[in-house]
Amino acid sequence: MRLTKEQIEQIKKLISKKGYVHIDVQYEILDHVACKIEELLEERPTLSLEDAFRKVHSSFGIFGFSTLEESYTKSIQARVKKYFLQEMSAFLTSYRILYPILLGLLIYQVSVLLNDPKAWILILSGFLILTSLAFIGSYWPKYQRLKNFASFSTSSNLFQLVNFGIICCLYSYQWVYKVPQGTDSLFFHIFQGGIILVMVCFALSIFVLPRVLDQSIAETEALKRVYGE
């Protein structure tokens, strides 16, 4: 038997009550559950929709629909990682690589004019922090609008990369620009080099992250139109 629109809506509510609040996750689960419920109701027409739902839920084992949610989330994470690598590869092999190069030359020139060989650390840190804040501010309204979709909220974990980059920028003042006395060990130099490397990689990522998030937003907007939310 075919489920009615009202029954589909009822199943969505039952899925939501199980704790799956993301709209696209609900539909991902719904795709798997609806067919199984139809089969059960064909076999036992007197079975209520709630009982059929419980039987289908229990058939997924002790973790219920969590395996479906986990699979869907992992596919999103893999897709975002793929987007990031593709965009970074395209960036490094296109004329746009001139932007960070020119930025680096400008920062170096300012350091020379200031007669401070370490001033580039402070200038780069300031640039990255201000750019990060502008990046977060520009995408925050979109996050608020699309946070009910796992396809965007999962990919917005890229903000954690921004947060880590900002932390390294803050550490750079104490551990790279203003080096504490008595820190001349090999471990310290490795730690110092790690901070600089992260800052350089973060500077390159700043040119890529908006394109990655824009792709995720476009996909989420498409899902939003399909699901009518």
C-alpha positions in Angstrom: 0.0 0.0 0.0 1.1 3.6 -0.6 1.4 5.9 2.4 -0.7 9.0 2.3 0.8 12.5 2.7 -0.6 12.7 6.2 1.1 9.4 7.1 4.4 10.6 5.7 4.1 13.8 7.9 3.3 11.6 10.9 6.4 9.5 10.3 8.5 12.6 10.0 7.2 13.7 13.4 8.0 10.3 14.9 11.6 10.5 13.5 11.9 14.0 15.0 10.8 12.8 18.4 13.7 10.3 18.2 16.1 13.2 18.4 16.9 13.7 14.7 16.2 17.4 14.3 18.1 18.1 11.0 15.6 18.2 8.2 17.7 16.5 5.6 18.6 13.7 8.1 14.9 13.2 8.7 14.3 12.8 4.9 17.3 10.5 4.6 15.8 8.3 7.3 12.4 8.7 5.8 13.5 7.3 2.5 14.6 4.0 4.2 11.7 3.8 6.7 8.7 4.6 4.5 9.2 1.5 2.3 9.6 -0.8 5.2 6.5 0.6 6.9 4.5 0.1 3.6 5.6 -3.5 3.5 4.5 -4.1 7.1 1.1 -2.4 6.6 0.5 -4.5 3.5 1.2 -7.7 5.5 -0.8 -6.5 8.5 -3.4 -3.9 7.5 -4.7 -3.7 11.1 -1.3 -2.6 12.4 -1.2 1.1 13.5 1.4 3.4 12.0 3.0 4.0 15.3 3.4 0.2 15.9 4.8 -0.2 12.4 7.3 2.6 13.0 8.4 1.0 16.3 9.0 -2.3 14.6 11.0 -0.7 11.8 13.0 1.2 14.3 13.8 -1.9 16.3 14.9 -3.7 13.2 17.8 -1.3 12.9 19.3 -2.7 16.2 20.1 -1.1 19.5 21.4 2.1 17.8 18.2 2.6 15.8 18.5 5.1 13.0 21.8 6.4 14.3 23.7 4.3 11.8 21.8 6.1 9.0 22.5 9.5 10.5 26.2 8.6 11.0 26.5 7.4 7.4 24.9 10.5 6.0 27.1 12.8 8.2 30.2 11.0 7.1 29.3 11.4 3.5 28.9 15.1 4.0 32.2 15.4 5.8 33.9 13.4 3.0 32.3 15.7 0.4 33.4 18.9 2.2 37.0 17.5 2.5 36.9 16.7 -1.2 35.7 20.3 -2.0 38.4 21.8 0.2 41.2 19.7 -1.5 39.9 20.5 -4.9 39.6 24.2 -4.2 43.1 24.3 -2.6 44.6 22.5 -5.6 42.9 24.9 -8.0 44.0 27.9 -6.0 47.7 26.8 -5.8 47.8 26.2 -9.6 45.9 29.4 -10.7 46.8 33.1 -10.9 45.1 33.5 -7.5 48.2 32.3 -5.8 49.6 35.7 -6.6 47.4 37.2 -3.9 49.1 35.5 -0.9 52.5 36.1 -2.5 51.9 39.8 -2.9 50.5 39.9 0.6 53.6 38.2 1.9 55.9 40.7 0.0 53.8 43.6 1.4 54.1 42.4 4.9 57.9 41.8 4.5 58.3 45.3 3.1 56.4 46.9 6.1 58.7 44.9 8.4 61.7 46.4 6.7 60.3 49.9 6.9 59.6 49.4 10.6 63.2 48.2 11.1 61.8 45.2 13.0 62.6 41.8 11.4 59.9 40.1 13.5 57.1 42.6 12.8 55.7 40.4 10.0 54.5 38.0 12.7 52.3 40.7 14.2 51.1 42.1 10.9 50.2 38.6 9.6 48.5 37.7 12.8 46.5 40.9 12.7 45.5 40.4 9.1 44.4 36.8 9.8 42.4 37.6 12.9 40.6 40.5 11.2 39.9 38.4 8.1 38.6 35.5 10.2 36.2 37.8 12.2 34.9 39.2 8.9 34.6 35.7 7.5 32.6 34.5 10.6 30.5 37.6 10.6 29.5 37.3 6.9 28.5 33.6 7.2 26.9 33.7 10.6 23.5 34.8 9.3 23.5 32.0 6.7 24.4 29.5 9.5 21.4 30.7 11.5 19.1 30.3 8.5 20.5 26.8 7.4 21.5 25.3 10.8 18.5 22.9 10.6 20.2 21.1 7.7 23.0 18.7 8.5 24.4 19.3 5.0 25.4 22.8 6.2 25.8 22.5 10.0 28.2 19.6 9.5 30.3 21.5 6.9 30.3 24.6 9.1 32.8 22.6 11.2 35.3 24.5 9.0 34.8 27.3 11.6 36.8 25.1 13.9 39.7 25.5 11.5 39.3 29.2 11.7 39.2 29.1 15.5 42.4 27.0 15.6 44.1 29.5 13.2 43.1 32.4 15.5 44.5 30.6 18.5 47.9 30.1 16.7 47.9 33.7 15.8 47.5 34.7 19.4 50.2 32.3 20.5 52.6 33.7 17.8 53.0 36.9 19.8 54.3 35.1 22.9 56.2 32.3 21.3 57.5 33.7 18.0 57.6 37.5 18.3 58.3 37.9 22.0 60.5 34.8 22.7 60.8 34.0 26.4 64.3 33.8 27.8 65.9 30.4 28.2 63.9 28.8 25.4 66.6 27.6 23.0 65.9 23.9 23.0 65.1 21.9 19.8 61.6 21.2 21.0 61.0 24.9 21.3 62.2 25.6 17.8 59.9 22.8 16.5 57.0 24.3 18.4 57.8 27.7 17.0 58.1 26.4 13.5 54.8 24.6 13.9 53.0 27.8 14.8 54.5 29.6 11.8 53.5 26.7 9.5 50.0 26.7 10.8 49.7 30.5 10.2 51.0 30.1 6.6 48.5 27.3 5.9 45.7 29.2 7.5 46.6 32.3 5.4 46.2 30.1 2.3 43.0 28.6 3.6 41.4 32.0 4.1 41.4 32.3 0.3 39.7 28.9 -0.1 37.2 28.5 2.7 34.5 30.9 1.3 34.3 28.9 -1.9 34.0 25.6 0.0 31.2 27.0 2.2 29.5 28.6 -0.8 29.3 25.1 -2.4 27.8 23.7 0.8 25.3 26.5 1.0 24.2 26.0 -2.6 23.6 22.2 -1.9 21.7 23.0 1.2 19.5 25.6 -0.5 18.7 23.0 -3.2 17.7 20.6 -0.4 15.6 23.3 1.2 13.7 23.9 -2.1 13.1 20.1 -2.5 11.9 19.6 1.0 9.8 22.7 1.0 11.3 24.0 4.2 
